[in-house]
Amino acid sequence: MTTKTMTVLRSILILSSWLFATMAMAEEFNAKEAFRAPVPVPGPIIAYVSNELGGNQLAACHEIKALDLFEAQLVSLNASTKAYLVKPARMCLCGGDECPLWLFKAKSKVTKPIWHTNGASMVEVMDKKLNGYLKLKESGSAAANGHEAMYGWDRNSYTEIYANVWTWDAEKNCRVGKETTQLMDGTMVHHTKKCIQDGEKPALTTP
């Protein structure tokens, strides 16, 4: 490969990365709704998530085949990296309105998730990056409690960089929560949120 060819390829790569950064838009996924653009779930991924859930939980779906229990959609994490977002295709594998979800790198030789949540009602691939990959956000809530968390890329997988867990204080008629935020140096700082009104959004201070 000539020096000129390498320069052209490098320029194309830089341009592609710039275009992705400027055109990236947040994508939201409802755990209870079917994916808008589903793709076949690779067999090794089905085997992995089935094993993670275990036979007792799979039995809750009675005689439905494992192949029909899960669905996937490809999402872009940066200009050159796509991943399978995997979730149950049947609510029998979910708890209330929240379902487990996984993220697996596409074309990876190792079947291991780069992100996982035990239960969420909404997942968002955000339009902001950390360490070259788009951030993730998950959330879920019920009448008496709720949670949200944000994740950033850290070498080989996503790690939590923000969390807010709250419960409803019936006596004071307000939300009481615990908030954890990662500072720029990686330190996790904990805060106690008292009487957060329903419409108030907690301050997100993340890298």
MDAnalysis code that builds the backbone (N, CA, C; Angstrom):
import MDAnalysis as mda
import numpy as np

u = mda.Universe.empty(621, n_residues=207, atom_resindex=np.repeat(np.arange(207), 3), trajectory=True)
u.add_TopologyAttr("name", ["N", "CA", "C"] * 207)
u.add_TopologyAttr("resid", np.arange(1, 208))
u.add_TopologyAttr("resname", ["MET", "THR", "THR", "LYS", "THR", "MET", "THR", "VAL", "LEU", "ARG", "SER", "ILE", "LEU", "ILE", "LEU", "SER", "SER", "TRP", "LEU", "PHE", "ALA", "THR", "MET", "ALA", "MET", "ALA", "GLU", "GLU", "PHE", "ASN", "ALA", "LYS", "GLU", "ALA", "PHE", "ARG", "ALA", "PRO", "VAL", "PRO", "VAL", "PRO", "GLY", "PRO", "ILE", "ILE", "ALA", "TYR", "VAL", "SER", "ASN", "GLU", "LEU", "GLY", "GLY", "ASN", "GLN", "LEU", "ALA", "ALA", "CYS", "HIS", "GLU", "ILE", "LYS", "ALA", "LEU", "ASP", "LEU", "PHE", "GLU", "ALA", "GLN", "LEU", "VAL", "SER", "LEU", "ASN", "ALA", "SER", "THR", "LYS", "ALA", "TYR", "LEU", "VAL", "LYS", "PRO", "ALA", "ARG", "MET", "CYS", "LEU", "CYS", "GLY", "GLY", "ASP", "GLU", "CYS", "PRO", "LEU", "TRP", "LEU", "PHE", "LYS", "ALA", "LYS", "SER", "LYS", "VAL", "THR", "LYS", "PRO", "ILE", "TRP", "HIS", "THR", "ASN", "GLY", "ALA", "SER", "MET", "VAL", "GLU", "VAL", "MET", "ASP", "LYS", "LYS", "LEU", "ASN", "GLY", "TYR", "LEU", "LYS", "LEU", "LYS", "GLU", "SER", "GLY", "SER", "ALA", "ALA", "ALA", "ASN", "GLY", "HIS", "GLU", "ALA", "MET", "TYR", "GLY", "TRP", "ASP", "ARG", "ASN", "SER", "TYR", "THR", "GLU", "ILE", "TYR", "ALA", "ASN", "VAL", "TRP", "THR", "TRP", "ASP", "ALA", "GLU", "LYS", "ASN", "CYS", "ARG", "VAL", "GLY", "LYS", "GLU", "THR", "THR", "GLN", "LEU", "MET", "ASP", "GLY", "THR", "MET", "VAL", "HIS", "HIS", "THR", "LYS", "LYS", "CYS", "ILE", "GLN", "ASP", "GLY", "GLU", "LYS", "PRO", "ALA", "LEU", "THR", "THR", "PRO"])
u.atoms.positions = np.array([
    [0.855, -1.199, 0.000],
    [0.000, 0.000, 0.000],
    [0.889, 1.246, 0.000],
    [0.648, 2.161, -0.952],
    [1.474, 3.350, -1.081],
    [1.136, 4.366, -0.004],
    [2.058, 5.312, 0.173],
    [1.852, 6.374, 1.168],
    [0.632, 7.219, 0.815],
    [0.432, 7.444, -0.482],
    [-0.710, 8.242, -0.931],
    [-2.021, 7.544, -0.600],
    [-2.066, 6.219, -0.834],
    [-3.273, 5.452, -0.539],
    [-3.579, 5.475, 0.945],
    [-2.543, 5.315, 1.786],
    [-2.728, 5.345, 3.228],
    [-3.253, 6.696, 3.693],
    [-2.766, 7.762, 3.063],
    [-3.221, 9.108, 3.424],
    [-4.691, 9.285, 3.079],
    [-5.099, 8.775, 1.916],
    [-6.497, 8.883, 1.493],
    [-7.404, 8.100, 2.441],
    [-6.991, 6.873, 2.791],
    [-7.789, 6.044, 3.693],
    [-7.913, 6.687, 5.063],
    [-6.814, 7.294, 5.525],
    [-6.833, 7.967, 6.818],
    [-7.786, 9.154, 6.784],
    [-7.797, 9.863, 5.689],
    [-8.695, 11.014, 5.548],
    [-10.151, 10.585, 5.538],
    [-10.435, 9.446, 4.869],
    [-11.803, 8.921, 4.824],
    [-12.262, 8.521, 6.222],
    [-11.353, 7.879, 6.979],
    [-11.690, 7.458, 8.334],
    [-11.982, 8.658, 9.223],
    [-11.162, 9.688, 9.114],
    [-11.367, 10.903, 9.913],
    [-12.691, 11.564, 9.547],
    [-12.983, 11.622, 8.239],
    [-14.230, 12.230, 7.777],
    [-15.433, 11.437, 8.274],
    [-15.347, 10.106, 8.228],
    [-16.442, 9.256, 8.693],
    [-16.701, 9.471, 10.175],
    [-15.619, 9.556, 10.951],
    [-15.759, 9.777, 12.395],
    [-16.388, 11.132, 12.664],
    [-15.991, 12.140, 11.884],
    [-16.550, 13.489, 12.067],
    [-18.026, 13.504, 11.717],
    [-18.389, 12.857, 10.622],
    [-19.788, 12.811, 10.221],
    [-20.647, 12.099, 11.260],
    [-20.121, 11.001, 11.809],
    [-20.876, 10.271, 12.837],
    [-21.075, 11.142, 14.061],
    [-20.024, 11.867, 14.451],
    [-20.107, 12.707, 15.651],
    [-21.113, 13.828, 15.482],
    [-21.197, 14.389, 14.264],
    [-22.100, 15.512, 14.048],
    [-23.530, 15.067, 13.770],
    [-23.712, 13.823, 13.287],
    [-25.047, 13.360, 12.912],
    [-25.669, 12.413, 13.937],
    [-24.883, 12.007, 14.944],
    [-25.390, 11.053, 15.931],
    [-26.609, 11.619, 16.643],
    [-27.645, 10.816, 16.731],
    [-28.862, 11.214, 17.426],
    [-29.191, 10.156, 18.470],
    [-29.754, 10.603, 19.571],
    [-30.111, 9.666, 20.632],
    [-31.204, 8.722, 20.142],
    [-31.107, 7.463, 20.555],
    [-32.114, 6.456, 20.236],
    [-32.696, 5.909, 21.530],
    [-34.016, 5.884, 21.626],
    [-34.681, 5.343, 22.806],
    [-35.372, 4.029, 22.477],
    [-35.347, 3.113, 23.425],
    [-35.983, 1.815, 23.243],
    [-36.832, 1.493, 24.467],
    [-38.100, 1.164, 24.219],
    [-39.012, 0.762, 25.282],
    [-38.924, -0.755, 25.443],
    [-38.621, -1.203, 26.664],
    [-38.403, -2.637, 26.890],
    [-39.647, -3.461, 26.605],
    [-40.826, -2.852, 26.677],
    [-42.063, -3.599, 26.466],
    [-42.487, -3.633, 25.004],
    [-41.872, -2.796, 24.179],
    [-42.268, -2.704, 22.776],
    [-41.281, -3.448, 21.885],
    [-41.788, -4.003, 20.800],
    [-40.930, -4.709, 19.849],
    [-39.963, -3.725, 19.185],
    [-38.768, -4.183, 18.869],
    [-37.796, -3.341, 18.190],
    [-38.333, -2.917, 16.831],
    [-37.997, -1.705, 16.425],
    [-38.479, -1.171, 15.144],
    [-37.749, -1.801, 13.954],
    [-36.496, -2.165, 14.173],
    [-35.708, -2.764, 13.082],
    [-34.997, -4.013, 13.598],
    [-35.748, -5.065, 13.906],
    [-35.143, -6.266, 14.490],
    [-34.240, -7.006, 13.510],
    [-33.248, -7.669, 14.058],
    [-32.346, -8.517, 13.274],
    [-32.279, -9.878, 13.956],
    [-31.902, -10.931, 13.229],
    [-31.789, -12.250, 13.859],
    [-30.794, -12.238, 15.017],
    [-31.153, -12.904, 16.099],
    [-30.257, -12.988, 17.255],
    [-29.284, -14.155, 17.037],
    [-27.979, -13.922, 17.023],
    [-27.020, -15.012, 16.839],
    [-27.197, -16.107, 17.899],
    [-27.008, -17.347, 17.489],
    [-27.186, -18.480, 18.379],
    [-26.373, -18.396, 19.667],
    [-25.073, -18.036, 19.598],
    [-24.284, -17.952, 20.826],
    [-24.835, -16.936, 21.824],
    [-25.442, -15.854, 21.307],
    [-26.025, -14.842, 22.204],
    [-27.273, -15.406, 22.878],
    [-28.112, -16.121, 22.110],
    [-29.302, -16.746, 22.701],
    [-28.888, -17.718, 23.799],
    [-27.846, -18.498, 23.534],
    [-27.362, -19.456, 24.532],
    [-26.868, -18.730, 25.779],
    [-26.175, -17.620, 25.587],
    [-25.622, -16.880, 26.721],
    [-26.734, -16.305, 27.600],
    [-27.682, -15.579, 26.994],
    [-28.723, -14.935, 27.804],
    [-29.665, -15.965, 28.426],
    [-29.885, -17.081, 27.735],
    [-30.717, -18.148, 28.300],
    [-30.061, -18.724, 29.549],
    [-28.760, -18.905, 29.471],
    [-28.023, -19.430, 30.618],
    [-28.016, -18.434, 31.766],
    [-27.918, -17.144, 31.435],
    [-27.910, -16.106, 32.461],
    [-29.242, -16.056, 33.215],
    [-30.336, -16.190, 32.503],
    [-31.648, -16.137, 33.146],
    [-31.941, -17.409, 33.932],
    [-31.498, -18.535, 33.416],
    [-31.692, -19.795, 34.129],
    [-32.990, -20.484, 33.770],
    [-33.029, -21.784, 34.013],
    [-34.180, -22.596, 33.628],
    [-35.476, -22.203, 34.296],
    [-35.426, -21.810, 35.576],
    [-36.654, -21.459, 36.286],
    [-37.346, -20.260, 35.656],
    [-36.560, -19.244, 35.290],
    [-37.163, -18.055, 34.685],
    [-37.658, -18.349, 33.275],
    [-36.912, -19.150, 32.527],
    [-37.342, -19.509, 31.178],
    [-38.626, -20.329, 31.221],
    [-38.779, -21.117, 32.285],
    [-39.974, -21.952, 32.427],
    [-41.240, -21.120, 32.581],
    [-41.073, -19.857, 32.978],
    [-42.238, -18.978, 33.132],
    [-42.914, -18.721, 31.789],
    [-42.181, -18.946, 30.712],
    [-42.742, -18.747, 29.374],
    [-43.284, -20.049, 28.797],
    [-43.397, -21.064, 29.638],
    [-43.992, -22.351, 29.275],
    [-43.271, -22.988, 28.084],
    [-43.959, -23.265, 27.013],
    [-43.378, -24.081, 25.947],
    [-42.853, -23.255, 24.761],
    [-42.567, -21.985, 24.992],
    [-42.022, -21.142, 23.921],
    [-40.538, -21.474, 23.728],
    [-40.099, -21.662, 22.494],
    [-38.712, -21.990, 22.200],
    [-37.801, -20.808, 22.517],
    [-36.572, -21.118, 22.932],
    [-35.602, -20.073, 23.283],
    [-35.378, -19.113, 22.124],
    [-35.419, -19.627, 20.904],
    [-35.203, -18.799, 19.721],
    [-36.254, -17.700, 19.602],
    [-37.455, -17.953, 20.148],
    [-38.550, -16.983, 20.053],
    [-38.692, -16.136, 21.304],
    [-37.810, -16.333, 22.278],
    [-37.917, -15.602, 23.536],
    [-37.184, -14.264, 23.532],
    [-36.278, -14.094, 22.561],
    [-35.441, -12.888, 22.555],
    [-35.463, -12.208, 21.186],
    [-35.207, -10.909, 21.206],
    [-35.091, -10.151, 19.960],
    [-33.905, -9.200, 20.072],
    [-33.430, -8.740, 18.923],
    [-32.250, -7.879, 18.908],
    [-32.385, -6.791, 17.859],
    [-31.668, -5.707, 18.084],
    [-31.552, -4.648, 17.089],
    [-30.114, -4.148, 17.110],
    [-29.565, -3.868, 15.951],
    [-28.219, -3.325, 15.865],
    [-28.235, -1.839, 16.170],
    [-27.319, -1.399, 17.022],
    [-27.182, 0.018, 17.343],
    [-25.733, 0.425, 17.095],
    [-25.513, 1.673, 16.743],
    [-24.170, 2.189, 16.496],
    [-23.641, 2.861, 17.759],
    [-22.439, 2.473, 18.158],
    [-21.811, 3.059, 19.344],
    [-20.770, 4.107, 18.963],
    [-20.238, 3.990, 17.769],
    [-19.399, 5.023, 17.156],
    [-19.349, 4.731, 15.665],
    [-18.490, 5.430, 14.933],
    [-18.483, 5.305, 13.471],
    [-18.120, 3.912, 12.983],
    [-17.408, 3.142, 13.793],
    [-16.946, 1.834, 13.331],
    [-17.427, 0.666, 14.191],
    [-18.231, 0.931, 15.197],
    [-18.643, -0.134, 16.118],
    [-20.158, -0.246, 16.216],
    [-20.660, -1.430, 15.902],
    [-22.075, -1.726, 16.083],
    [-22.226, -2.813, 17.138],
    [-23.406, -2.850, 17.747],
    [-23.646, -3.847, 18.791],
    [-25.083, -4.324, 18.731],
    [-25.285, -5.561, 19.192],
    [-26.639, -6.099, 19.309],
    [-27.226, -5.677, 20.656],
    [-28.333, -4.940, 20.611],
    [-29.100, -4.671, 21.821],
    [-30.131, -5.782, 21.928],
    [-30.074, -6.566, 22.986],
    [-30.901, -7.765, 23.121],
    [-31.826, -7.629, 24.319],
    [-33.079, -8.046, 24.137],
    [-34.051, -8.020, 25.221],
    [-35.063, -9.144, 25.013],
    [-35.864, -9.458, 26.041],
    [-36.905, -10.471, 25.864],
    [-37.940, -10.037, 24.839],
    [-38.395, -10.981, 24.066],
    [-39.481, -10.708, 23.119],
    [-40.825, -11.050, 23.751],
    [-40.797, -11.606, 24.965],
    [-42.007, -11.983, 25.693],
    [-41.954, -11.391, 27.099],
    [-43.070, -10.838, 27.550],
    [-43.108, -10.215, 28.865],
    [-43.010, -11.235, 30.001],
    [-43.135, -12.508, 29.685],
    [-43.021, -13.537, 30.720],
    [-41.611, -13.593, 31.295],
    [-40.640, -12.960, 30.628],
    [-39.270, -12.905, 31.138],
    [-38.972, -11.591, 31.841],
    [-39.987, -10.753, 31.979],
    [-39.818, -9.441, 32.587],
    [-40.505, -9.399, 33.953],
    [-40.128, -8.422, 34.741],
    [-40.764, -8.221, 36.032],
    [-41.550, -6.929, 36.012],
    [-42.864, -7.009, 35.961],
    [-43.673, -5.800, 35.845],
    [-43.429, -5.126, 34.506],
    [-43.026, -3.850, 34.554],
    [-42.755, -3.097, 33.332],
    [-41.276, -3.089, 32.968],
    [-40.450, -3.792, 33.727],
    [-39.014, -3.749, 33.504],
    [-38.492, -5.098, 33.008],
    [-37.572, -5.025, 32.058],
    [-37.017, -6.235, 31.448],
    [-35.491, -6.197, 31.500],
    [-34.855, -7.365, 31.534],
    [-33.389, -7.406, 31.424],
    [-32.966, -7.078, 29.992],
    [-31.837, -6.413, 29.841],
    [-31.309, -6.084, 28.519],
    [-29.805, -6.294, 28.500],
    [-29.296, -6.608, 27.318],
    [-27.866, -6.847, 27.128],
    [-27.387, -6.112, 25.877],
    [-26.091, -5.843, 25.850],
    [-25.466, -5.264, 24.670],
    [-24.227, -6.091, 24.349],
    [-24.187, -6.627, 23.105],
    [-23.055, -7.443, 22.649],
    [-22.443, -6.786, 21.419],
    [-21.131, -6.700, 21.387],
    [-20.474, -6.173, 20.197],
    [-20.724, -7.088, 19.013],
    [-21.091, -6.503, 17.885],
    [-21.253, -7.292, 16.665],
    [-19.881, -7.704, 16.153],
    [-19.831, -8.862, 15.502],
    [-18.594, -9.401, 14.912],
    [-17.517, -9.697, 15.957],
    [-17.906, -9.809, 17.206],
    [-16.939, -10.137, 18.250],
    [-16.742, -11.650, 18.318],
    [-15.518, -12.078, 18.560],
    [-15.227, -13.509, 18.658],
    [-15.626, -14.066, 20.025],
    [-15.826, -13.166, 20.994],
    [-16.176, -13.573, 22.353],
    [-17.633, -13.201, 22.638],
    [-18.433, -14.194, 23.036],
    [-19.834, -13.932, 23.354],
    [-19.937, -13.520, 24.820],
    [-19.727, -12.246, 25.042],
    [-19.794, -11.683, 26.388],
    [-20.352, -10.273, 26.282],
    [-21.345, -9.926, 27.107],
    [-21.957, -8.604, 26.973],
    [-21.006, -7.482, 27.384],
    [-21.106, -6.365, 26.690],
    [-20.337, -5.187, 27.079],
    [-21.179, -4.277, 27.978],
    [-22.449, -4.645, 28.144],
    [-23.340, -3.930, 29.069],
    [-24.534, -4.821, 29.369],
    [-25.059, -4.686, 30.590],
    [-26.217, -5.479, 30.994],
    [-26.955, -4.779, 32.117],
    [-28.266, -4.876, 32.115],
    [-29.073, -4.413, 33.235],
    [-30.076, -5.503, 33.590],
    [-30.304, -5.687, 34.870],
    [-31.258, -6.708, 35.311],
    [-32.701, -6.300, 35.053],
    [-32.940, -4.980, 34.973],
    [-34.308, -4.546, 34.733],
    [-34.408, -3.069, 34.436],
    [-35.027, -2.733, 33.313],
    [-35.264, -1.338, 32.939],
    [-36.486, -1.286, 32.036],
    [-37.165, -0.161, 32.042],
    [-38.309, 0.012, 31.160],
    [-37.931, 0.805, 29.910],
    [-36.889, 1.633, 30.030],
    [-36.407, 2.410, 28.889],
    [-34.883, 2.353, 28.834],
    [-34.350, 2.267, 27.619],
    [-32.906, 2.327, 27.393],
    [-32.648, 3.327, 26.278],
    [-31.640, 4.146, 26.472],
    [-31.316, 5.172, 25.477],
    [-29.841, 5.098, 25.111],
    [-29.569, 5.056, 23.803],
    [-28.213, 5.249, 23.310],
    [-28.093, 6.752, 23.081],
    [-27.340, 7.411, 23.928],
    [-27.312, 8.870, 23.952],
    [-26.517, 9.455, 22.777],
    [-26.576, 10.758, 22.633],
    [-25.849, 11.424, 21.547],
    [-24.538, 12.036, 22.024],
    [-24.097, 11.653, 23.227],
    [-22.827, 12.149, 23.761],
    [-21.885, 10.974, 23.991],
    [-20.587, 11.219, 23.783],
    [-19.593, 10.152, 23.899],
    [-18.742, 10.286, 25.149],
    [-18.169, 9.148, 25.532],
    [-17.143, 9.097, 26.559],
    [-16.134, 8.042, 26.121],
    [-14.890, 8.433, 26.003],
    [-13.827, 7.525, 25.546],
    [-14.121, 6.924, 24.173],
    [-14.733, 7.715, 23.307],
    [-14.942, 7.289, 21.921],
    [-16.219, 6.530, 21.646],
    [-17.003, 6.216, 22.674],
    [-18.253, 5.476, 22.502],
    [-19.425, 6.285, 23.054],
    [-20.589, 6.140, 22.407],
    [-21.774, 6.819, 22.895],
    [-22.164, 6.301, 24.271],
    [-22.638, 7.202, 25.109],
    [-23.084, 6.820, 26.449],
    [-24.430, 6.095, 26.374],
    [-24.750, 5.376, 27.430],
    [-26.033, 4.685, 27.560],
    [-26.777, 5.220, 28.779],
    [-28.091, 5.150, 28.705],
    [-28.923, 5.542, 29.848],
    [-30.067, 4.548, 29.983],
    [-30.350, 4.149, 31.200],
    [-31.480, 3.265, 31.465],
    [-32.332, 3.870, 32.572],
    [-33.624, 3.532, 32.579],
    [-34.506, 4.044, 33.626],
    [-35.686, 3.109, 33.802],
    [-36.314, 3.242, 34.955],
    [-37.510, 2.461, 35.248],
    [-38.186, 3.037, 36.475],
    [-39.483, 2.876, 36.578],
    [-40.188, 3.412, 37.733],
    [-41.499, 2.682, 37.945],
    [-41.939, 2.713, 39.196],
    [-43.244, 2.186, 39.585],
    [-43.891, 3.241, 40.474],
    [-45.009, 2.906, 41.067],
    [-45.719, 3.895, 41.876],
    [-44.908, 4.329, 43.092],
    [-44.142, 3.412, 43.685],
    [-43.468, 3.717, 44.947],
    [-41.951, 3.854, 44.821],
    [-41.379, 3.606, 43.645],
    [-39.925, 3.692, 43.522],
    [-39.529, 3.835, 42.059],
    [-38.277, 4.177, 41.850],
    [-37.779, 4.315, 40.486],
    [-36.267, 4.424, 40.471],
    [-35.696, 4.368, 39.290],
    [-34.241, 4.455, 39.170],
    [-33.871, 4.920, 37.773],
    [-32.683, 5.482, 37.665],
    [-32.084, 5.788, 36.371],
    [-30.573, 5.702, 36.522],
    [-29.906, 5.366, 35.447],
    [-28.460, 5.237, 35.479],
    [-27.879, 5.569, 34.123],
    [-26.654, 6.079, 34.134],
    [-25.934, 6.364, 32.903],
    [-24.624, 5.587, 32.913],
    [-24.184, 5.188, 31.711],
    [-22.987, 4.367, 31.583],
    [-22.058, 4.971, 30.531],
    [-20.753, 4.884, 30.797],
    [-19.752, 5.343, 29.848],
    [-18.773, 4.225, 29.525],
    [-18.133, 4.322, 28.373],
    [-17.209, 3.282, 27.930],
    [-15.924, 3.345, 28.729],
    [-15.446, 2.176, 29.167],
    [-14.212, 2.088, 29.940],
    [-13.422, 0.870, 29.472],
    [-12.548, 1.058, 28.504],
    [-11.661, 0.032, 27.946],
    [-12.394, -1.063, 27.180],
    [-13.042, -1.990, 27.888],
    [-13.655, -3.132, 27.206],
    [-15.160, -3.255, 27.405],
    [-15.738, -2.397, 28.219],
    [-17.166, -2.509, 28.505],
    [-17.694, -1.186, 29.052],
    [-19.001, -1.145, 29.243],
    [-19.623, 0.036, 29.832],
    [-19.649, -0.089, 31.351],
    [-19.361, 1.022, 32.034],
    [-19.440, 1.060, 33.487],
    [-20.342, 2.215, 33.911],
    [-20.922, 2.077, 35.071],
    [-21.862, 3.088, 35.562],
    [-21.127, 4.368, 35.945],
    [-21.621, 5.502, 35.455],
    [-21.025, 6.791, 35.786],
    [-22.013, 7.700, 36.515],
    [-23.267, 7.297, 36.553],
    [-24.279, 8.073, 37.288],
    [-25.426, 7.146, 37.658],
    [-25.973, 7.339, 38.854],
    [-27.129, 6.546, 39.279],
    [-28.008, 7.375, 40.199],
    [-29.291, 7.203, 40.062],
    [-30.255, 7.867, 40.936],
    [-31.352, 6.860, 41.262],
    [-31.460, 6.507, 42.539],
    [-32.469, 5.555, 42.998],
    [-33.364, 6.276, 43.996],
    [-34.682, 6.209, 43.787],
    [-35.584, 6.938, 44.684],
    [-36.760, 6.075, 45.130],
    [-37.320, 6.470, 46.256],
    [-38.544, 5.853, 46.765],
    [-39.527, 6.956, 47.113],
    [-40.792, 6.613, 47.137],
    [-41.832, 7.596, 47.427],
    [-42.106, 7.641, 48.927],
    [-41.973, 8.845, 49.501],
    [-42.275, 9.056, 50.917],
    [-43.730, 9.495, 51.023],
    [-44.596, 8.538, 51.372],
    [-46.028, 8.829, 51.418],
    [-46.374, 9.860, 52.479],
    [-45.626, 9.862, 53.571],
    [-45.908, 10.799, 54.666],
    [-45.628, 12.239, 54.263],
    [-44.497, 12.444, 53.573],
    [-44.129, 13.792, 53.147],
    [-44.606, 14.109, 51.731],
    [-45.161, 13.092, 51.078],
    [-45.683, 13.264, 49.730],
    [-44.602, 13.761, 48.757],
    [-43.456, 13.072, 48.766],
    [-42.347, 13.474, 47.905],
    [-41.434, 12.285, 47.655],
    [-40.459, 12.491, 46.767],
    [-39.483, 11.446, 46.451],
    [-38.198, 11.665, 47.237],
    [-37.686, 10.595, 47.810],
    [-36.409, 10.615, 48.518],
    [-35.455, 9.705, 47.757],
    [-34.296, 10.228, 47.403],
    [-33.404, 9.434, 46.557],
    [-31.950, 9.486, 46.962],
    [-31.198, 8.564, 46.398],
    [-29.751, 8.525, 46.561],
    [-29.128, 8.652, 45.179],
    [-28.237, 9.622, 45.036],
    [-27.629, 9.923, 43.744],
    [-26.129, 9.676, 43.816],
    [-25.604, 9.007, 42.791],
    [-24.168, 8.744, 42.704],
    [-23.653, 9.284, 41.380],
    [-22.594, 10.092, 41.447],
    [-22.044, 10.722, 40.248],
    [-20.538, 10.477, 40.174],
    [-20.050, 10.153, 38.987],
    [-18.614, 9.973, 38.790],
    [-17.980, 11.294, 38.382],
    [-16.940, 11.707, 39.109],
    [-16.218, 12.921, 38.778],
    [-15.219, 12.644, 37.657],
    [-14.600, 13.696, 37.148],
    [-13.677, 13.551, 36.028],
    [-12.478, 12.664, 36.378],
    [-12.093, 12.606, 37.644],
    [-10.956, 11.776, 38.032],
    [-11.357, 10.340, 38.337],
    [-12.646, 10.004, 38.116],
    [-13.115, 8.653, 38.339],
    [-13.705, 8.414, 39.719],
    [-13.581, 9.384, 40.614],
    [-14.124, 9.242, 41.966],
    [-15.646, 9.256, 41.931],
    [-16.274, 8.347, 42.690],
    [-17.726, 8.302, 42.778],
    [-18.182, 9.080, 44.007],
    [-19.055, 10.038, 43.805],
    [-19.548, 10.883, 44.887],
    [-21.018, 10.569, 45.120],
    [-21.396, 10.403, 46.391],
    [-22.766, 10.042, 46.752],
    [-23.488, 11.230, 47.377],
    [-24.743, 11.402, 47.003],
    [-25.576, 12.464, 47.548],
    [-26.917, 11.871, 47.974],
    [-27.496, 12.461, 48.996],
    [-28.846, 12.081, 49.401],
    [-29.805, 13.172, 48.956],
    [-30.804, 12.793, 48.170],
    [-31.782, 13.741, 47.663],
    [-33.062, 13.638, 48.496],
    [-33.441, 14.747, 49.115],
    [-34.630, 14.743, 49.956],
    [-35.766, 15.517, 49.297],
    [-36.916, 14.886, 49.296],
    [-38.141, 15.518, 48.802],
    [-37.980, 16.127, 47.423],
    [-37.574, 15.299, 46.460],
    [-37.519, 15.741, 45.071],
    [-38.930, 15.733, 44.508],
    [-39.379, 16.855, 44.019],
    [-40.719, 16.925, 43.453],
    [-40.764, 16.138, 42.150],
    [-41.933, 15.654, 41.802],
    [-42.073, 14.725, 40.675],
    [-41.554, 15.295, 39.370],
    [-41.733, 16.592, 39.166],
    [-41.322, 17.178, 37.904],
    [-39.882, 17.668, 37.888],
    [-39.204, 17.566, 39.022],
    [-37.840, 18.083, 39.111],
    [-36.839, 17.068, 38.634],
    [-35.915, 17.487, 37.795],
    [-34.896, 16.593, 37.283],
    [-33.614, 16.757, 38.086],
    [-32.991, 15.648, 38.517],
    [-31.734, 15.763, 39.259],
    [-30.626, 16.273, 38.366],
    [-29.669, 16.959, 38.983],
    [-28.561, 17.501, 38.210],
    [-27.631, 16.386, 37.800],
    [-27.314, 16.309, 36.504],
    [-26.434, 15.273, 35.974],
    [-25.064, 15.887, 35.735],
    [-24.099, 15.534, 36.560],
    [-22.748, 15.996, 36.381],
    [-21.878, 14.818, 36.024],
    [-21.711, 14.589, 34.738],
    [-20.966, 13.428, 34.271],
    [-19.883, 13.864, 33.313],
    [-18.889, 13.010, 33.111],
    [-17.809, 13.378, 32.168],
    [-18.352, 13.626, 30.783],
])
